[in-house]
Amino acid sequence: MTRWIDTMFVRGGTSKGLMFEAAALPGGLALPGDAAADPVALGERDEILCAALGSPDRFGRQLDGMGGGVSSLSKAMIVDRSERAGIDLDYTFAQVSVGEAAVDYAGNCGNLSSAVVPFALAAGLIVRGDGAQRFALWNTNTRKRVDVRLTVQNGYAAVQGGLAIPGVAGSGSPIELVYPDPGGSRTVGLRPTGRSLDELEVDGRTVRVSLVDATNPLVLVAAADVGVTGAELPVELDANSTAMRLLEQLRRAGAVRMGLCDDPEAAPLAVPKVVVIGPAAASRLLDGGELPVSDVDVLARTLSMGRTHNAIPGTAAMCLAAASEIFGSVVAEAKAATDAARPAGVLRIGTPSGAVTAGAVVAHSRTADPALNVPRAIETSLARTARILMRGSVAVETRSARAAD
């Protein structure tokens, strides 16, 4: 007998996913490794999430589930009221692999985080009056707070508005995400190695990278250092097997250097992501248009779960904004190559879908030598839109469901 589980199918930023109340799933919000977590319940939950999204799918399309065949469309959020002082909601993010029966809980999702409050309002987990409202969330994956500002209309998150974001047709009501103290989301700090630049030995060569952890950990590499421009369309970069193999090796080596694992083969699936950074330049867009050089400070191509992202993950955009304020980082170097002076704390990122603007406030210790200044991320921010696409129940066929027949 098929098992039906209450859920909502929601777009948040440039991602889509299934959103569940914690009570609807075995294991609730718990993460692997939590002291009170039940491994059997967590295994059942992973099986449910994979079945609901249609994984594993050797054809890469997830046609037998709600996923869309790419990492940005194969996600889930689990949400509950919070018992923490000053926090409204707790949530756990799950990245579901397309080709494997695997769920990764190693990081947070900035895009889908914008949908947590709209979901909670619609589900009745929280109630607020109409008008501009602020909510405090706790992300269990990173053990970090996220502040959300949005407009409530008739008890629900407003949908219609004038904010257009690259990669999403039309416009919507703005949802502002602010991540206080985002440094060290999964590692020991904003610069996990204490340096703005590191060298990684992979495939018989030495490659310069910046290892930065703000909202999510990233391995940042200059496009020229891996034989690309940073302006490639996703299909072009994905087809460059030499560059893709090198970038995955850098991602895994960076995970070890950042302390996320002891061996490259043990690197988490979802983090760190590796981002190719290029200086500002005109670039082609997925819709056939051109992004002018005057609209961007840097170019970025982000690899997520082994494929090039069509836009950029929200947490990656915010991490890049923070990295651009770190003296000597790959992003700061690329931004400095732009002719026009840009305001501090704001980064316009050229992606395959258009320019994404992210903010970061980074404080520095003051020394005579800027290279010796120690940066600390005060906050990062990003504006997104979100919309509930469907509410109801998702059908899953799992071993546990079959056993109950």
C-alpha positions, 0 to 999 in steps of 0.5 A: 500500500502506498504511503501518503505524507502531508507536504507542500511543494514550494519554490524558494529563490532558484530552488524547489523542494518538498517541505514537511512539518517535523511531526510528519516524518520519522526522526523529525529535525534530528541530524545524523550524529545527534546524541538523541537521534534514532538511526532507524528513524533517520534511515526511514526518513532518508528512504522517504525523502529519496522516494518522494523526490524520485531518487535514485534515478540512473537516467538523471531525471527523477521522473518517478518523483517530485525532483527535477534532475538537478541539485537545485530541484532535489531538496527538502526542508523539515520545519517545526516550532522552536523551543529556543529563546528568541527563535520562532522556527527550527528547520533542517535542510536535506539535499537529496542526491539524484543518482544515488539513494543518499541524503546529505545534511552537511550544509544549509540552502539559502534559496530554499531557506526563503520558503521556510516562513511562507510554509510555516505560515500556511501550515499554521506553525506560526501566526502573524498579523498583516504587514512587514514582519520579522522572524528568527529561524534556527538552522540545525545543519549549521547551528546558526540563526537566520533572520527573515523579513517579509510581508504578511497578507491575510495571514500568509506570506505575500506573493506579488511584488516587484522583486525579480531575481535571475533565473526565475520568471516574473517577480514577487514580494521580497523576502530578505534573509540576514545571517548574523555571525555566519562565519564557521557554519561547518568549520572553525571560522570564516577562514578555516585555515587562517589564511586568505589563500591556500595551495592545494596539490591535486592531479600533479599540480598546485592550484591556489584557492581561497577556503572561506566559510560564511553561511556555507563553506566554499572552495574558491578558485580563479578561472584562469588557474583551472583553464577556463574563463568563468563565463562558460554556460553550464552545459559548456563547463559540464562538457569540459571533463578535464576542468570538471575532474580537476574542480571535483579534486579541488573540492575534495582536497579543500574539504580535507584542508577545511577539516570537514573530513579526514580523506578526500573520498569522505568529502560530503556530497553537498559541501563544500561547493567549489566556485570558479571566479572570473573578473568582470566581463560580458557573458552570455545568459541561459535565455540567449541574452548578454549580461553586460560587464557594467552589471557585475563585479565578478563572474561565478560558476558554482558546481553543486553535486557534480554539475554546474548550477544554472544560477548560484546557491543563495548561501554561495552568493553570500559567502562570495560577498564575505570573501570579497571583503577578505584581503587577498582572497580569490574573490577580492583579487577578481573584484579589484580587477574591475575598473570602476570602484564598487561600494564595500559590503555589496557584491554583484555576481555574474551567473549564467542566469543574470546578476545576483547581488549579495551583501556582507558586513566584515570587520577587520583587526587593524594592523599596519600590514593589511595582509595581517588583518584578521577578518570577522563576518558580522552578517551576510544578506540576500533578497529572494522571492518564494511561492507555495506551488502545491499543498497536499500529500506525496505518495511514497513507496518504501520498504517500510511502506511495503512492510506495512501492507 
